[in-house]
């Protein structure tokens, strides 16, 4: 049982569910009136998003096992609960499941979805092997991986990417970049020992905090456009306002206190704000 729990902890189920749900959000934004007919594509897309995200979490922990031994020694691999080769085999299995699900759409969309999945996997591989030590470019790679499920969802149901999906993907890209910079503040001690060139390592925690806030506020600035451009209903507004409030309040807290402990709290809270944003977009698209 402890082993099973260890594998679950490796994939971070909340993150996997969010990415699977993000595929559905992308589909809903692209074609809200025909989702019932396309339920199989949505199911395959959810599995692809969930499995590939899980694989990415496992690969990340595999490559980070020495850093985590310093920063997060209780995680499954550094604690000895899951062996490194077991984690790698698990990641390969999840990857196979993700690509298999992507190939099960109709012929044209399956090719497009496989290409998008391959791009996401390439970005992930680049990040975990060489990108993470690069700092901000590595943060951008992570944000790309998190934004791609929305684009995938659009392609899965209409064979193209709609403008409203691009706007939301941009918001996700900006906010995830901010969170990754904050994560660099949390991990600054271990990153220094491994020569990981995050903004916190290169320029200090305060400069990293200011940079993260810029990305957070930029994401908030994009949030009114879907409603102003009549891409979503009014019900989008109160829900996305919760996300905006969370990101703005987190930004203020981070500027006032950019310690490792406070940065960790803000980084964890960001997942809640992202969930509200996902719900806001899907409710705004479906409830007219």
PECOR-V431499 format. One record per backbone hydrogen bond with DSSP energy under -1.0 kcal/mol. CO is the residue of the C=O (numbers start at 1). NH is the residue of the N-H. Records with the same first field share a line. If there is no record, write none. Layout:
CO = NH, NH
//
This chain:
1 = 5
2 = 6
3 = 7
4 = 8
5 = 9
6 = 10
7 = 11
12 = 16
13 = 17
14 = 18
15 = 19
16 = 20
17 = 21
18 = 22
19 = 23
20 = 24
21 = 25
22 = 26
23 = 27
24 = 28
25 = 29
26 = 30
27 = 31
31 = 34
34 = 38
36 = 39
38 = 42
39 = 43
40 = 44
41 = 45
42 = 46
43 = 47
44 = 48
45 = 49
46 = 50
47 = 51
48 = 52
49 = 53
50 = 54
51 = 55
52 = 56
53 = 57
54 = 58
55 = 59
56 = 60
57 = 61
58 = 62
59 = 63
60 = 64
64 = 68
65 = 69
67 = 70, 71
68 = 72
72 = 75
75 = 79
76 = 81, 82
77 = 80
83 = 87
84 = 88
85 = 89
86 = 90
87 = 91
88 = 92
89 = 93
90 = 94
91 = 95
92 = 96
93 = 97
94 = 98
95 = 99
96 = 100
97 = 101
98 = 102
99 = 103
101 = 104
106 = 110
107 = 111
108 = 112
109 = 113
110 = 114
111 = 115
112 = 116
113 = 117
114 = 118
115 = 119
116 = 120
117 = 121
118 = 122
119 = 123
120 = 124
121 = 125
122 = 126
123 = 127
124 = 128
125 = 129
126 = 130, 131
127 = 132
131 = 134
132 = 135
133 = 197
135 = 139
136 = 140
137 = 141
138 = 142
139 = 143
140 = 144
141 = 145
142 = 146
143 = 147
144 = 148
147 = 150
148 = 152
149 = 153
150 = 154
151 = 155
152 = 156
154 = 158
155 = 159
162 = 166
163 = 167
164 = 168
165 = 169
166 = 170
167 = 171
168 = 172
169 = 173
170 = 174
171 = 175
172 = 176
173 = 177
174 = 178
175 = 179
176 = 180
177 = 181
178 = 182
179 = 183
180 = 184
182 = 186
183 = 187
185 = 188
187 = 191
188 = 192
189 = 193
190 = 194
191 = 196
192 = 195
196 = 198
198 = 202
199 = 203
200 = 204
204 = 208
205 = 209
206 = 210
207 = 211
208 = 212
209 = 213
210 = 214
211 = 215
212 = 216
213 = 217
214 = 218
215 = 219
216 = 220
217 = 221
222 = 225
224 = 228
225 = 229
226 = 231
227 = 230
233 = 236
234 = 237
236 = 240
237 = 241
239 = 243
240 = 244
241 = 245
242 = 246
243 = 247
244 = 248
245 = 249
246 = 250
247 = 251
248 = 252
249 = 253
250 = 254
251 = 255
252 = 256
253 = 257
259 = 263
260 = 264
261 = 265
262 = 266
263 = 267
264 = 268
265 = 269
266 = 270
269 = 273
270 = 274
271 = 275
272 = 276
273 = 277
274 = 278
275 = 279
276 = 280
277 = 281
278 = 282
279 = 283
280 = 284
281 = 285
282 = 286
283 = 287
284 = 233
//
